[in-house]
């Protein structure tokens, strides 16, 4: 039996629309983001990919996306909230406009912190953190918000999610994972065994289902997955790259 792994980045959030580093700020979807999520659900339906399992980040923008997909498809499955899928902690970049960050840091450091596997932003100023609605998951393995994470840190925390999902997918299930630009970049790094260079250039568009077929051998195919709407997905990914990347 061949199952399917579907990765879905949440729809547009209010911080995405403002072009700010979001990270652990727990923002909501815009109206456009809600409609993007429902369109993603329709793409899944048209492709015959009705999820048997839905794993979602517990952050509001991901939860709202997962609920919109469930409602649009009239699913009766429970949403499984997984703290490991929480977005990357951007440390001192959190809440900062991306253009401002690029100007302050310079292009080389901006790319290093934003795009590479090991770039690690410093901690967020507590005075700034006090004015932000930062997501916390007390009792889980998630570090307190504001400390900062490299993408490799996120890779290490999402890796067990792939182990859990693969067990279901290899049995023939359709597993939908709803999360964020960087927690899903990290998931792709695990699923596809991406090199540092491939990670650098990977951008995931909002609300565009990315599908892998996974047979009994547990190997996801094709490498890199396939988008259900490739023309739109690649155009949006290119736009994201021009803005500095996911």
N, C-alpha and C positions, 0 to 999 in steps of 0.2 A: 504494500500500500504506500502511496505517496501523499504525504501531508503538505501543508503550506505554512510557512512563516511569513507573516505580513508585518512590516514595520511602518508605523505611521507617526510622523511628527504632528504635534498639535496644530490647530489652525492659528491664524494671526492673533497675537495677543496685543493688548494696549501698548506694551513696551516695544514689541516688534514694530508696531505702527509708528512709534516715536523714535525708532532707530537707536534704542538704548541697550546697553548690556543688561540682561535680565537676571540670569543666574538663579539664585535662590529667592529672588523677590517673587511673591506669590500673586501674580497678576491674573486677571481674567481675560477671556477672549473678547475681541471686538465682535460686532454683528457680522462683519465679513468673515471672521474666523469661525463663527458658528455655522455660517452657510458653507464655508470650505469643508468643514467636518461632515456636513450632511452630503455634500457632493462626493466626498471620499467614500461614504457609505454606499452611495448609488453606484460608484465604480466597482466596489466589491460585489454588490448584488449582480451587476451586469456580467461580471466575470465568474459568477457562481461560487464566490468565496465568502460564504456565510460563516463567521467565526464560531468555533466550538468553545474557545477559551479566549478571554480578554484579560491581558495583563496591562496595568496602567500605572504610571507615576501617580502618586497621591497629590501632586500639586494641582491647583485649581484649573489652569489652562489645559492640562492633559485630561483631568477628570471630566471637564466640560466637553472636550472632544470625544472621549470614550462614550459618554452618555448620549451625545448627539448621534453617534454612529449606532449605538444600541437602539435608540428610539426610532431612527430612520429605518432600520432593518427589522424593527419589532422583535428584537432578540429577547430571549428569556434567560440568558446566561448571566451569572453574577460577574461583576467587575472585580478582579483581584488586584488590590492596590499593593504595589511593590516599592518599598523605600529605595531599593537599589537603583531604580529608574529615575530618581530625582535628578534635576538638571545640575550641571557642573557649577560649583561655587566659584564665582569670578573674583572673589576677594575685593581688592580696592577698586576694581573696574565696575563693580556692581552698581547699577543705576546710572552710570556715566554715559553720555551720548557717544556714539562710536566715532564721530568726526573729532570730537574733543580728545578722545583717547589717542587717536592716531596722531594728532598735532602734538600732544604732550609727550608721547613715547617715541615718536619717530617711526618710520616704516618698518625698520628691521625688528625693533623690540615689539612693536604692535603685532607683527606677524608671528613672532616667537611665542608671545603670550596667548595670542588668539587661536593660532592654527596648529602649532606643533604638538607633538605627543608629550613633551617634557617641560614646556614653558609653564612656569608657576607664578601666578600673580601673588603679591604680598597681601597681608590681611587688610580687611576693611576697617576704616576708622570707626571706633565705637560710636562717636557722635553722629556720623553719617548713618550707621546701622540703626540707630535709635529712631530715625525718621523713615525707615523702610519696613514694609511688611514682609519680613523674611520667614521662609518656611523652615520649621523645625520638626524633627521626628524623634522626640525623646523616647528612649527605650529601644530604639533601633540602633543600627551600627553607623548611622550617619553622624559625621562630625558637626559641631555647632556651626551655624551659618556665619560666614564672613572670614573664615580662616584662609580660604583660597584652595583650589585644587588644580593640579595638572590634568590634562586629558588622560594620562596614564593612570592617575588615581581613579578616574571614573571607569576606565577599562577594567581595572581590578575589582571594582565593586559591582559592575554589571555582569561580569563573566558568569556568576552562578545563575543569573536569569536565563542565559542561553542554555545552560545545562538543564534547567527545569523545563524550558520550552521545548528543547529537542526531544526530551522523553515523550512528550505528547505528540509532537509533529511526526516523529518516526512511526507512531502508531496510526497515522492517517488523519490526525486532527488538523483543523485550520486554527492556528494560534495568532491572534492579533496582539501586537505590542504597541501601546500608545505612550509616547514619551516626548523627549525634547531633542533639539538639534544636536547637542553634544552627548547626551546619554545614548542617543541612537548612533552617532558617529562611533562612540565607544563600542556599542553592540556590533556594528559592522566590522570594526577592527577585530573583534573576537570571532564573529561568524566567518568572515572572509580571510582572516589571517593577514590583515593589511600591513604593508611596510610603512615606515615612517613617512616616506614620500607620498604614498597613496593616501594616508591619513591627512597629510597637509592639504591635499587638493580635493578632499571629499566635502561636498556641500549637500545637505538634505533639504529639499523644498518642503514648505508647510503643506500638510494635509494631502500629500501625494502617496498613495499606497505603494510600497516597495515589496515585491513578492519573491520569495525563494521557494522552490520545490525541494522537499527533503524526503528521500526514500529511506528504506530500512537500514541503509548504511550510515545514516545520519549526516551525510554530506549535502550542504545546501547548494543548489544549482538554479540558475547560472551564477558563477562568481560575480559578485556585485549586485545580484538580484535583477529584477525587471520591473519597471514602472507600468502601471495599468494605463496611464496617460503619458507616454514618454515625451511627446512634443512639449506639452505644458510643463512637465516636471523638469526637463533639461533647460528650458527657457528660464524658469524661476531659479533653478540652481545657478545658472550663469549670472543672473541679476544679483543673487546673494553673494557670489564670489566678487563681483564688482564693488559691493559694499563692505568687503572685508571678510566675508565668509561666515559660515554657520557658527 
